[in-house]
Amino acid sequence: MLGVDIGTTNVKVVLVEEATFSVLHQQTRPLGSLEHVETPGAAERSASQIFHAIEECVSSLEVENHQMMEDVKAIGVCGQMHGCILWNSKRGTLFNTSTGALCAENTECSNLFTWQDSRCNTSFISSLPKMPSGGNPPVSAGYGCATLAWLQRHNPETLSKYNRAGTIMDAVVGALCSGGKEAVVMSSQNATSWGYFNLSAMKWHTELLEDLFPLGLLPSVEDAPYLAGRLMSEWHRIPRGTKISVAMGDMQCSVFAAQPELTDAVLNMGSASQLVLIEPLRAEETPEKLPPLSLPHSVVRVPYFSGSHLFVAAALGGGDTIALFIKTLQSWLGELMGATPTLEFEEVYKKVMESAGERLETPLKMDPRVWGERHAPEVRGRVWNVGPDDLTLGDVGSAIVRGLVENLRDMISPHLLEYHQVERVLVSGKLVQSYSVFQEHIQRVFELPLVLKKDADAPLGAAMAAAQL
């Protein structure tokens, strides 16, 4: 099995043993800087940059594992949800059959409008049609449907150049199956992340979208795992005709890789962070008629696999919040010393986390929601309970980490944790597993046993899901 995860800052590809789901080999490549765009709030990434990173990973796996690549039975692709990319299926191809590689240069293809894109400000979002009640997540900045609506309103000539739209993962799956020529099939996981998707009826709210942008751009939708197609040409020794799953969400795949029980909460922290509970299924429930739910505004109900669902508290803060603090420290040092700091980012990061681990009992309090939250975009971070001895590097680092964990607990709500009779917190993600300060604060905040899931990350989950095809 081959699993691909297109993250916010890097791409990771894993080779997985089919019988045991053990990760045999893996490759990771960082993604470079975002594109410079004049539009306020824009956060765009070049499609070529992403395709090249995937190619580098898969090519390296090919060099090291000829036979294993030839034995790959299925491919699963997951990644950053919410974002949007467009291309024209009638002008070129997203897969070069001559070189056997993904390529964005041979067709008319937009940048990826990432989930971090905030051009759809509060005023613009408030001008869009309101979603019906009944558990459907509200639309937010960075969501695919909101971005398409913004382009239609402010840059219609650009939108008119394209006839296909999807997440970046949909573009990759489409490229591998048909060069991006065929109509896009999107998973219900990614459709829900775009907004304006009726989860109970498994269809788009076209009555709300028909005046926002051309409805022909909307993909058809299926529950994952679903056979999106087969590999159109040999790809780094992976045989032509290999099964390819419909593209999936990185959050769902991370949870799937952890293989949680109904009484487990799953915490994942990457650039952002999520706390997830599996919705218990009842005998009378069917995918066609889902029960109305009363959930906190900070929790959304999203598709999982095979018609099941998750309750998710998805915070905008996580590793990016700590990275912002590190970059601020470096900036201060530069201003004080009048030169570029000699300390590397990773070196400062490690020192802050180590110091934070020595100040677990700090009285310093911090709300790290510097970017707000999707359910409360106006909220900003704050610091309080500051004493004369509480501003060491360790105090601040520890307060940030504890604040990130407390925010997840508050978003999911203690009531929901109690209702689900949660007994353990399963933790995935390199950040939490690398630094004990995260592990300590998670156990203290939730007052529950913590279980580290070392290899339970998104590309493994994508490969495991693809194995079900």
ZAMARGU-4260 file (C-alpha; in steps of 0.2 Angstrom, whole numbers, plus 5000, padded with zeros to 4 digits):
<rodrens>
0) 5000/5000/5000 | 5006/5018/4997 | 5000/5032/5007 | 5002/5050/5003 | 4999/5065/5015
5) 4999/5083/5008 | 5001/5093/5023 | 5002/5112/5026 | 5021/5113/5027 | 5027/5096/5020
10) 5023/5081/5010 | 5025/5063/5017 | 5023/5047/5008 | 5024/5029/5016 | 5025/5011/5010
15) 5014/5000/5021 | 5014/4982/5023 | 4997/4976/5018 | 4994/4962/5031 | 5000/4971/5047
20) 4999/4989/5041 | 5017/4992/5047 | 5026/5007/5040 | 5040/4999/5030 | 5048/5015/5022
25) 5044/5033/5022 | 5050/5049/5014 | 5046/5067/5019 | 5049/5083/5009 | 5046/5101/5016
30) 5036/5113/5006 | 5043/5130/5002 | 5036/5147/5005 | 5019/5153/5000 | 5017/5163/4984
35) 5018/5181/4985 | 5000/5188/4981 | 4994/5206/4982 | 4977/5201/4988 | 4975/5205/5007
40) 4974/5189/5017 | 4979/5177/5003 | 4988/5161/5007 | 4992/5152/4991 | 5004/5139/4986
45) 5011/5133/4969 | 5003/5117/4963 | 5020/5113/4955 | 5029/5115/4972 | 5017/5102/4979
50) 5018/5090/4964 | 5037/5091/4964 | 5038/5087/4983 | 5027/5071/4980 | 5038/5066/4965
55) 5053/5068/4976 | 5046/5057/4989 | 5040/5043/4978 | 5055/5043/4967 | 5066/5041/4983
60) 5055/5026/4988 | 5057/5019/4971 | 5076/5020/4972 | 5077/5011/4988 | 5063/4998/4986
65) 5060/4992/4968 | 5051/4976/4972 | 5040/4984/4985 | 5034/4998/4973 | 5030/4985/4960
70) 5019/4976/4973 | 5009/4991/4978 | 4990/4986/4977 | 4982/5002/4981 | 4986/5021/4984
75) 4978/5032/4997 | 4979/5051/4996 | 4975/5063/5010 | 4979/5080/5015 | 4975/5098/5021
80) 4956/5100/5020 | 4946/5115/5016 | 4957/5122/5002 | 4954/5124/4984 | 4963/5122/4967
85) 4956/5124/4950 | 4962/5117/4933 | 4956/5116/4915 | 4954/5098/4909 | 4953/5103/4891
90) 4970/5112/4891 | 4984/5100/4894 | 4986/5087/4908 | 4991/5085/4926 | 5001/5069/4922
95) 5015/5067/4910 | 5015/5050/4903 | 5031/5052/4894 | 5041/5055/4910 | 5028/5046/4921
100) 5027/5060/4933 | 5014/5072/4941 | 5015/5090/4932 | 5006/5106/4934 | 5016/5115/4921
105) 5007/5106/4906 | 4990/5113/4909 | 4980/5128/4915 | 4981/5126/4934 | 4978/5139/4948
110) 4988/5140/4964 | 4981/5130/4979 | 4971/5142/4989 | 4975/5135/5006 | 4964/5133/5022
115) 4974/5147/5029 | 4968/5159/5016 | 4958/5173/5024 | 4953/5184/5010 | 4935/5180/5014
120) 4935/5191/5029 | 4921/5192/5042 | 4911/5205/5031 | 4912/5194/5016 | 4907/5178/5025
125) 4892/5187/5033 | 4886/5191/5015 | 4885/5173/5010 | 4869/5163/5012 | 4867/5155/5029
130) 4868/5136/5031 | 4853/5127/5038 | 4853/5121/5055 | 4854/5103/5060 | 4873/5099/5062
135) 4880/5106/5046 | 4896/5115/5049 | 4895/5134/5045 | 4906/5141/5031 | 4922/5150/5036
140) 4937/5158/5027 | 4948/5146/5018 | 4933/5134/5014 | 4932/5129/4996 | 4915/5136/4992
145) 4919/5152/5001 | 4934/5154/4990 | 4925/5150/4974 | 4912/5163/4979 | 4925/5176/4982
150) 4933/5173/4965 | 4917/5174/4956 | 4913/5191/4965 | 4930/5199/4964 | 4939/5190/4950
155) 4927/5181/4938 | 4938/5182/4923 | 4950/5171/4932 | 4937/5158/4938 | 4930/5157/4920
160) 4947/5149/4914 | 4944/5133/4924 | 4931/5119/4923 | 4937/5108/4937 | 4939/5111/4956
165) 4943/5101/4971 | 4955/5100/4985 | 4974/5098/4981 | 4972/5079/4985 | 4957/5078/4972
170) 4969/5086/4960 | 4983/5073/4963 | 4970/5058/4963 | 4963/5065/4946 | 4980/5067/4939
175) 4985/5049/4943 | 4969/5042/4937 | 4966/5052/4921 | 4978/5067/4920 | 4964/5077/4927
180) 4953/5075/4912 | 4939/5066/4920 | 4926/5074/4932 | 4931/5076/4950 | 4924/5064/4963
185) 4926/5071/4981 | 4925/5061/4997 | 4911/5067/5009 | 4925/5071/5021 | 4932/5084/5010
190) 4915/5090/5004 | 4910/5094/5021 | 4926/5104/5024 | 4922/5115/5009 | 4905/5121/5017
195) 4888/5121/5010 | 4887/5102/5009 | 4871/5093/5016 | 4878/5079/5026 | 4862/5070/5029
200) 4856/5070/5011 | 4874/5068/5004 | 4872/5082/4992 | 4878/5100/4989 | 4866/5115/4995
205) 4864/5120/4976 | 4849/5131/4981 | 4861/5142/4991 | 4876/5141/4979 | 4868/5144/4962
210) 4870/5163/4963 | 4888/5162/4971 | 4898/5153/4957 | 4895/5141/4942 | 4888/5124/4949
215) 4898/5114/4936 | 4913/5117/4947 | 4906/5106/4961 | 4912/5088/4961 | 4901/5073/4964
220) 4903/5066/4981 | 4905/5048/4988 | 4909/5041/5005 | 4927/5035/5008 | 4934/5023/5005
225) 4928/5023/4987 | 4937/5018/4971 | 4940/5034/4962 | 4949/5026/4948 | 4965/5016/4943
230) 4983/5022/4939 | 4983/5028/4921 | 5001/5024/4918 | 5016/5016/4928 | 5022/5028/4941
235) 5039/5025/4949 | 5037/5006/4946 | 5019/5006/4953 | 5009/4996/4940 | 4997/5004/4928
240) 4979/4999/4934 | 4983/5000/4953 | 4968/5005/4963 | 4967/5023/4969 | 4955/5028/4983
245) 4945/5044/4982 | 4955/5058/4991 | 4952/5059/5010 | 4955/5071/5024 | 4971/5071/5034
250) 4961/5072/5051 | 4950/5057/5047 | 4965/5047/5041 | 4975/5051/5057 | 4961/5045/5067
255) 4959/5029/5057 | 4977/5025/5059 | 4976/5026/5078 | 4962/5013/5077 | 4952/5021/5092
260) 4939/5013/5103 | 4922/5021/5106 | 4928/5027/5123 | 4944/5035/5116 | 4947/5053/5112
265) 4960/5056/5098 | 4971/5071/5100 | 4982/5077/5085 | 4993/5092/5084 | 5002/5097/5068
270) 5001/5115/5062 | 4984/5116/5069 | 4976/5104/5081 | 4960/5093/5083 | 4952/5083/5097
275) 4940/5069/5090 | 4927/5058/5097 | 4919/5044/5087 | 4900/5045/5086 | 4892/5029/5093
280) 4881/5021/5080 | 4863/5017/5084 | 4853/5003/5076 | 4840/5014/5070 | 4852/5026/5061
285) 4855/5026/5043 | 4866/5037/5032 | 4850/5043/5023 | 4842/5049/5039 | 4854/5056/5052
290) 4847/5062/5069 | 4847/5081/5074 | 4861/5085/5086 | 4864/5098/5099 | 4882/5101/5100
295) 4893/5116/5106 | 4896/5128/5092 | 4915/5124/5093 | 4911/5105/5089 | 4906/5099/5071
300) 4900/5083/5065 | 4910/5076/5050 | 4910/5061/5040 | 4922/5047/5044 | 4922/5031/5035
305) 4909/5020/5028 | 4894/5031/5033 | 4901/5034/5051 | 4904/5051/5059 | 4916/5060/5071
310) 4913/5074/5083 | 4928/5086/5080 | 4934/5101/5089 | 4946/5109/5077 | 4957/5123/5083
315) 4967/5134/5072 | 4981/5135/5084 | 4994/5121/5087 | 5012/5120/5081 | 5010/5136/5071
320) 5006/5145/5087 | 5023/5139/5095 | 5032/5143/5078 | 5025/5161/5079 | 5032/5163/5096
325) 5049/5156/5091 | 5049/5168/5076 | 5045/5183/5087 | 5059/5178/5099 | 5071/5178/5084
330) 5064/5195/5078 | 5067/5203/5095 | 5085/5196/5095 | 5087/5204/5078 | 5081/5221/5084
335) 5091/5221/5099 | 5107/5215/5091 | 5105/5224/5075 | 5109/5209/5065 | 5101/5192/5059
340) 5101/5180/5074 | 5113/5166/5073 | 5102/5154/5082 | 5093/5143/5070 | 5074/5141/5072
345) 5075/5122/5076 | 5088/5126/5090 | 5077/5139/5098 | 5062/5128/5097 | 5071/5114/5106
350) 5077/5125/5119 | 5060/5133/5122 | 5052/5116/5124 | 5065/5109/5135 | 5063/5125/5147
355) 5044/5123/5146 | 5046/5105/5153 | 5054/5112/5168 | 5040/5124/5172 | 5025/5113/5172
360) 5018/5122/5187 | 5020/5140/5181 | 5006/5151/5187 | 5007/5161/5171 | 4991/5159/5161
365) 4989/5161/5142 | 4975/5160/5129 | 4985/5156/5113 | 4970/5159/5101 | 4980/5173/5091
370) 4971/5168/5075 | 4954/5166/5083 | 4943/5151/5079 | 4932/5146/5065 | 4917/5147/5077
375) 4923/5163/5085 | 4934/5173/5073 | 4934/5189/5083 | 4943/5180/5098 | 4961/5184/5101
380) 4975/5178/5113 | 4978/5185/5130 | 4990/5183/5145 | 4986/5185/5163 | 4991/5181/5181
385) 5008/5188/5177 | 5020/5189/5192 | 5038/5196/5193 | 5045/5179/5192 | 5034/5171/5179
390) 5041/5178/5162 | 5056/5166/5160 | 5057/5156/5143 | 5051/5141/5152 | 5035/5149/5160
395) 5030/5157/5143 | 5033/5141/5133 | 5024/5130/5146 | 5009/5142/5147 | 5007/5142/5128
400) 5007/5123/5128 | 4995/5121/5142 | 4984/5135/5134 | 4983/5125/5117 | 4978/5109/5127
405) 4965/5118/5138 | 4958/5126/5122 | 4954/5109/5114 | 4947/5103/5131 | 4935/5118/5132
410) 4930/5117/5113 | 4925/5098/5114 | 4917/5102/5131 | 4919/5092/5147 | 4901/5087/5146
415) 4904/5079/5129 | 4919/5069/5136 | 4908/5063/5150 | 4894/5059/5139 | 4905/5048/5128
420) 4913/5040/5144 | 4930/5044/5137 | 4943/5033/5146 | 4959/5037/5137 | 4967/5051/5126
425) 4976/5043/5110 | 4989/5055/5104 | 4996/5056/5086 | 5007/5069/5078 | 5026/5071/5079
430) 5025/5087/5089 | 5017/5080/5105 | 5027/5064/5104 | 5044/5074/5103 | 5042/5084/5118
435) 5036/5078/5135 | 5029/5095/5140 | 5014/5092/5129 | 5012/5074/5136 | 5012/5081/5154
440) 5000/5095/5150 | 4988/5083/5141 | 4987/5071/5156 | 4985/5085/5168 | 4972/5095/5159
445) 4961/5079/5154 | 4965/5069/5170 | 4965/5054/5159 | 4978/5041/5154 | 4988/5045/5138
450) 4993/5033/5124 | 5006/5038/5112 | 5002/5031/5094 | 5019/5032/5086 | 5016/5028/5068
455) 4997/5033/5068 | 4998/5048/5056 | 4988/5053/5041 | 4998/5044/5027 | 4997/5027/5036
460) 4978/5030/5038 | 4976/5034/5020 | 4985/5018/5015 | 4974/5008/5027 | 4958/5015/5020
465) 4964/5011/5002 | 4967/4993/5007 | 4948/4991/5009 | 4945/4995/4991
</rodrens>
